[in-house]
Amino acid sequence: MKALVYQGPGRKAYQEHANPTINAPTDAIVRVTRTTICGTDLHILKGDVPSCQAGRILGHEGVGVISEVGTAVSTFKAGDRVLISCISACGKCLYCRRLMYSHCTSGGWILGNTIDGTQAELVRIPHADNSLYPIPAGADEEALVMLSDILPTGFECGVLNGKVQPGSTVAIVGSGPIGLAALLTAQFYSPSQIIMIDLDDNRLAVAQRFGATSIVNSSDGKAVAAVMALTAQRGVDAAIEAVGIPATFELCTQLVAPGGTVANIGVHGKKVDLHLESLWDRNISITTRLVDTVSTPMLLSTVNAHRIDPKLLITHRFKFDQIIEAYETFGNAAQSRALKVLIEA
């Protein structure tokens, strides 16, 4: 089969690779029909994720058709159309019983990280009964690709961890795909304000179309003053970090109101300073999280009911043999205006 293979920091190749095989009775082999590229894949290529070693097939999102199942798989059979979760969960360990699937002792975020991932013609899915979701008849598979990772990530790590509530004020720092996913799902809770902050006017315009009440271009260094002016000098109840660099995390701690929450989504590859000298007396909470995908069934129902349309996040489409071009497009989003790229078989 063909696959996108990580070859060490800054290097990747679309090349021939051995087909995956059933390693455990709980495995399934899925023929990938649609996948995408995540910002985390770019972090891997930068060398920010040391657990991912050279030779690994990247990717942890997608939909497909099951081609083979292990003898212990009871929920699925060959021929079933499925949504692939970015998180693999055994359903039995201590962390799975606490619904912290990202910390599953034999799973978690392993696809495209410590085992081969979805940017390939075929992928092995461990713990298939708990790590795949059936695709309902008539569902839009392009939209469902967004449910593998970014929609539950934005919702769980940003909206739920940020304690977004009706009437609350929210600032989302970063209007990339994850920030926009947080924007879309924050609206479930009817906050009074959702302020989107970014350096890119195009992405801010998209955020405004997606429901942001205010947009702030932070390139002038005056984002804090702008947000304070929008919130009667109070700050926001939830400051959601959706970039993953020190400057944006520090910005969130400057934006949050007393009693508020800083919810970190971004993948940080560098040290970030925590200014307790200015935060110690403000009654704030700082949350971190890797997506657990516990919200995927709810989000799947919401998408199928047409209450939210994650397909809006897709800006570019490619075939599998164009995946290198897709990486270039996604990695140069400022020039290409890419949000999510869809890669089809």
C-alpha positions as CSV (number, residue, x, y, z in Angstrom):
1,M,0.0,0.0,0.0
2,K,1.0,3.7,-0.2
3,A,1.4,5.8,3.0
4,L,2.8,9.1,4.2
5,V,5.8,8.2,6.3
6,Y,7.6,10.4,8.8
7,Q,11.4,10.2,8.2
8,G,12.6,12.4,11.1
9,P,12.3,16.2,11.8
10,G,11.5,18.1,8.6
11,R,11.3,15.0,6.4
12,K,8.4,12.9,5.1
13,A,7.7,10.7,2.1
14,Y,4.7,9.2,0.3
15,Q,5.9,5.7,-0.4
16,E,5.2,2.0,-0.5
17,H,4.7,0.4,2.9
18,A,3.7,-3.1,4.1
19,N,0.0,-3.6,4.7
20,P,-1.1,-3.7,8.4
21,T,-2.2,-7.1,9.9
22,I,-4.3,-8.1,12.8
23,N,-2.0,-8.2,15.8
24,A,-4.6,-8.8,18.6
25,P,-8.1,-10.3,18.6
26,T,-9.5,-6.8,19.3
27,D,-8.0,-5.2,16.2
28,A,-9.7,-4.2,13.0
29,I,-8.2,-3.3,9.6
30,V,-9.9,-0.3,8.0
31,R,-9.5,0.8,4.4
32,V,-9.2,4.6,4.6
33,T,-11.5,6.5,2.3
34,R,-11.0,10.0,3.7
35,T,-8.4,11.5,6.0
36,T,-6.9,14.9,6.8
37,I,-3.9,16.6,8.3
38,C,-3.8,17.9,11.9
39,G,-1.7,20.7,13.4
40,T,-0.2,17.9,15.6
41,D,1.2,16.3,12.4
42,L,3.1,19.5,11.8
43,H,4.4,19.5,15.4
44,I,5.7,16.0,14.8
45,L,7.5,17.1,11.6
46,K,9.1,19.9,13.6
47,G,10.4,17.3,16.1
48,D,8.1,18.5,18.9
49,V,6.7,15.0,19.6
50,P,9.6,12.7,20.6
51,S,7.3,9.7,21.1
52,C,6.9,9.6,17.3
53,Q,9.9,8.0,15.7
54,A,11.1,8.0,12.1
55,G,9.4,5.3,10.0
56,R,6.0,6.0,11.4
57,I,2.9,6.5,9.2
58,L,1.3,9.7,10.3
59,G,-2.3,10.6,10.7
60,H,-5.0,10.0,13.4
61,E,-8.2,11.1,11.7
62,G,-10.4,9.6,9.0
63,V,-13.3,7.5,7.9
64,G,-13.3,4.2,6.0
65,V,-14.6,0.7,5.5
66,I,-13.6,-2.2,7.6
67,S,-11.8,-4.9,5.6
68,E,-11.0,-7.3,8.4
69,V,-11.8,-7.8,12.2
70,G,-10.1,-9.8,14.9
71,T,-12.0,-12.7,16.5
72,A,-12.9,-10.6,19.7
73,V,-14.5,-7.7,17.8
74,S,-18.2,-7.9,18.3
75,T,-19.6,-4.6,17.3
76,F,-18.3,-4.4,13.7
77,K,-17.8,-6.6,10.7
78,A,-16.1,-6.4,7.3
79,G,-17.9,-3.9,5.1
80,D,-19.0,-1.6,7.8
81,R,-18.5,2.1,7.2
82,V,-16.8,3.7,10.3
83,L,-15.5,6.9,11.8
84,I,-12.0,6.5,13.2
85,S,-11.4,8.1,16.6
86,C,-8.1,9.8,17.1
87,I,-8.0,8.1,20.6
88,S,-7.8,4.3,21.1
89,A,-9.5,3.1,24.2
90,C,-9.6,-0.4,25.8
91,G,-12.7,0.5,27.9
92,K,-11.4,-1.5,30.8
93,C,-8.4,0.1,32.5
94,L,-8.5,2.6,35.4
95,Y,-8.4,5.6,33.1
96,C,-11.0,4.4,30.7
97,R,-13.3,3.7,33.6
98,R,-12.8,7.4,34.5
99,L,-13.6,8.4,30.9
100,M,-10.0,9.5,30.4
101,Y,-9.6,7.6,27.2
102,S,-6.5,9.7,26.2
103,H,-4.7,8.0,29.1
104,C,-5.7,4.5,28.3
105,T,-2.9,2.2,29.5
106,S,-2.9,0.3,26.2
107,G,-4.2,3.0,23.9
108,G,-4.7,6.8,24.1
109,W,-3.2,8.9,21.3
110,I,-1.2,6.2,19.6
111,L,-2.4,6.4,15.9
112,G,0.2,8.3,13.9
113,N,2.3,8.6,17.1
114,T,3.5,5.3,18.5
115,I,1.8,3.1,16.0
116,D,1.1,3.6,12.3
117,G,-1.7,6.0,11.5
118,T,-4.4,6.9,9.0
119,Q,-2.6,8.7,6.2
120,A,-2.4,5.4,4.3
121,E,-4.6,3.1,2.3
122,L,-5.1,0.8,5.2
123,V,-4.8,1.2,9.0
124,R,-4.9,-1.1,12.0
125,I,-7.2,0.1,14.7
126,P,-6.6,-1.4,18.2
127,H,-9.5,-1.9,20.6
128,A,-11.8,-1.5,17.6
129,D,-15.1,-1.9,19.5
130,N,-14.3,1.2,21.6
131,S,-12.3,3.2,19.0
132,L,-14.6,3.2,15.9
133,Y,-18.1,4.6,15.4
134,P,-20.6,3.3,12.9
135,I,-21.5,5.9,10.2
136,P,-25.2,6.3,9.9
137,A,-26.8,5.8,6.5
138,G,-26.9,9.1,4.5
139,A,-24.3,10.8,6.7
140,D,-21.8,13.2,5.0
141,E,-18.4,11.5,5.4
142,E,-16.6,14.7,4.7
143,A,-18.2,16.3,7.7
144,L,-17.5,13.3,9.8
145,V,-13.8,13.4,9.2
146,M,-13.9,16.5,11.4
147,L,-15.3,14.4,14.2
148,S,-12.2,12.2,14.5
149,D,-10.3,14.9,16.3
150,I,-10.7,18.6,15.9
151,L,-14.4,18.9,16.9
152,P,-14.2,16.9,20.1
153,T,-10.8,18.5,20.8
154,G,-12.2,22.0,20.5
155,F,-15.3,21.1,22.5
156,E,-13.7,19.0,25.3
157,C,-10.3,20.8,25.8
158,G,-11.7,24.3,25.1
159,V,-15.4,24.6,25.8
160,L,-15.9,22.0,28.5
161,N,-12.5,22.6,30.3
162,G,-13.1,26.4,29.9
163,K,-16.4,26.0,31.7
164,V,-18.3,28.0,29.1
165,Q,-21.8,28.8,30.3
166,P,-24.9,30.7,29.2
167,G,-24.2,34.4,29.3
168,S,-20.4,34.0,29.9
169,T,-17.7,35.8,28.0
170,V,-15.2,33.8,26.0
171,A,-11.9,34.7,24.2
172,I,-10.4,32.1,21.8
173,V,-6.8,32.9,21.0
174,G,-6.1,31.3,17.6
175,S,-8.6,31.1,14.7
176,G,-7.1,28.0,13.1
177,P,-9.1,24.8,12.7
178,I,-9.1,24.0,16.4
179,G,-10.0,27.5,17.5
180,L,-12.8,27.5,15.0
181,A,-14.0,24.1,16.3
182,A,-14.1,25.6,19.8
183,L,-16.0,28.6,18.4
184,L,-18.6,26.3,16.7
185,T,-19.2,24.2,19.8
186,A,-19.1,27.0,22.3
187,Q,-22.3,28.2,20.8
188,F,-24.1,25.2,22.3
189,Y,-24.0,27.1,25.6
190,S,-25.1,30.5,24.4
191,P,-22.2,32.7,25.8
192,S,-22.9,36.4,25.6
193,Q,-19.6,37.1,23.8
194,I,-17.1,35.1,21.8
195,I,-14.1,37.1,21.0
196,M,-11.7,35.6,18.4
197,I,-8.1,36.7,18.4
198,D,-5.6,36.0,15.6
199,L,-2.9,37.6,13.5
200,D,-4.6,36.6,10.2
201,D,-7.5,38.8,8.9
202,N,-8.7,36.1,6.6
203,R,-9.2,33.6,9.5
204,L,-10.8,36.3,11.6
205,A,-13.3,36.9,8.8
206,V,-14.1,33.2,8.8
207,A,-14.5,33.3,12.6
208,Q,-17.0,36.2,12.2
209,R,-19.0,34.1,9.7
210,F,-18.9,31.2,12.1
211,G,-20.5,33.2,14.9
212,A,-17.8,35.2,16.7
213,T,-19.3,38.3,18.3
214,S,-16.1,40.3,18.0
215,I,-12.7,39.8,16.3
216,V,-9.3,41.2,17.3
217,N,-6.2,41.2,15.2
218,S,-3.4,41.0,17.7
219,S,-0.5,41.9,15.4
220,D,-0.3,45.4,16.9
221,G,0.3,44.0,20.4
222,K,-2.8,45.6,21.8
223,A,-5.1,42.6,22.1
224,V,-5.3,42.9,25.9
225,A,-6.5,46.5,25.7
226,A,-9.0,45.6,22.9
227,V,-10.5,42.7,24.9
228,M,-10.7,44.8,28.1
229,A,-12.6,47.5,26.1
230,L,-15.1,44.8,24.9
231,T,-15.6,43.5,28.4
232,A,-15.9,46.7,30.5
233,Q,-12.3,46.3,31.6
234,R,-13.2,43.0,33.3
235,G,-11.7,40.4,31.1
236,V,-13.2,37.1,30.0
237,D,-14.7,34.2,31.9
238,A,-13.0,31.7,29.6
239,A,-9.7,32.2,27.8
240,I,-9.1,29.4,25.4
241,E,-5.6,28.9,24.0
242,A,-5.7,27.2,20.6
243,V,-2.2,27.9,19.2
244,G,0.5,26.3,21.3
245,I,3.2,28.9,21.7
246,P,4.4,30.8,24.8
247,A,3.0,34.2,23.7
248,T,-0.5,33.0,23.2
249,F,-0.7,31.2,26.5
250,E,0.6,34.2,28.3
251,L,-1.9,36.3,26.5
252,C,-4.7,34.1,27.8
253,T,-3.5,34.6,31.4
254,Q,-3.7,38.4,30.8
255,L,-7.2,38.2,29.3
256,V,-8.9,36.1,32.0
257,A,-11.1,37.8,34.5
258,P,-10.9,37.0,38.3
259,G,-12.6,33.7,38.9
260,G,-12.2,32.7,35.2
261,T,-10.5,29.8,33.5
262,V,-7.6,29.5,31.1
263,A,-8.2,26.4,29.0
264,N,-5.2,25.2,27.1
265,I,-5.7,23.3,23.8
266,G,-2.5,24.0,22.0
267,V,0.4,21.5,21.7
268,H,3.4,23.2,23.4
269,G,6.9,22.3,22.2
270,K,8.7,25.0,24.2
271,K,8.8,26.2,27.8
272,V,6.1,28.6,28.8
273,D,6.4,31.0,31.8
274,L,3.7,31.0,34.4
275,H,3.5,34.5,36.0
276,L,2.2,33.6,39.4
277,E,3.4,37.0,40.7
278,S,0.4,38.5,38.8
279,L,-2.0,35.5,39.0
280,W,-1.7,34.2,42.6
281,D,-4.6,36.3,43.9
282,R,-7.1,36.1,41.0
283,N,-9.0,32.9,41.7
284,I,-8.4,31.5,38.2
285,S,-8.1,28.0,37.0
286,I,-5.7,26.7,34.4
287,T,-6.7,23.5,32.6
288,T,-4.8,21.1,30.3
289,R,-6.1,18.1,28.5
290,L,-5.7,15.8,25.6
291,V,-9.0,15.0,23.9
292,D,-10.7,11.9,25.3
293,T,-13.4,11.8,22.6
294,V,-16.1,11.0,25.2
295,S,-18.2,13.7,23.4
296,T,-18.0,12.0,19.9
297,P,-21.4,10.2,20.1
298,M,-23.1,13.5,21.1
299,L,-21.3,15.4,18.4
300,L,-22.2,12.7,15.8
301,S,-25.9,13.1,16.7
302,T,-25.6,16.9,16.5
303,V,-24.0,16.8,13.1
304,N,-26.5,14.2,11.8
305,A,-29.3,16.5,13.0
306,H,-27.7,19.4,11.1
307,R,-27.3,21.5,14.2
308,I,-23.7,22.1,13.4
309,D,-21.8,21.8,10.1
310,P,-18.1,20.9,10.6
311,K,-17.8,20.6,6.8
312,L,-17.5,24.4,6.8
313,L,-13.9,23.9,8.1
314,I,-12.8,22.2,4.8
315,T,-11.1,24.6,2.4
316,H,-9.1,22.3,0.2
317,R,-9.5,18.8,-1.3
318,F,-6.8,16.4,-2.5
319,K,-6.4,12.8,-3.7
320,F,-4.2,10.4,-1.7
321,D,-1.4,10.7,-4.3
322,Q,-1.4,14.5,-3.8
323,I,-0.8,14.2,0.0
324,I,2.6,15.9,-0.2
325,E,0.9,18.9,-1.9
326,A,-1.7,18.8,0.8
327,Y,1.0,19.1,3.5
328,E,2.5,22.1,1.7
329,T,-0.9,23.7,1.4
330,F,-1.8,23.1,5.1
331,G,1.7,24.0,6.4
332,N,1.6,27.3,4.5
333,A,-1.9,28.3,5.6
334,A,-1.2,32.0,5.7
335,Q,-0.6,32.0,2.0
336,S,-3.0,29.3,1.0
337,R,-5.8,30.3,3.4
338,A,-6.2,26.7,4.3
339,L,-8.2,25.5,7.3
340,K,-8.7,21.8,7.0
341,V,-7.6,19.8,3.9
342,L,-9.5,16.7,2.9
343,I,-7.6,13.8,1.4
344,E,-9.6,11.2,-0.5
345,A,-8.9,7.8,-1.8
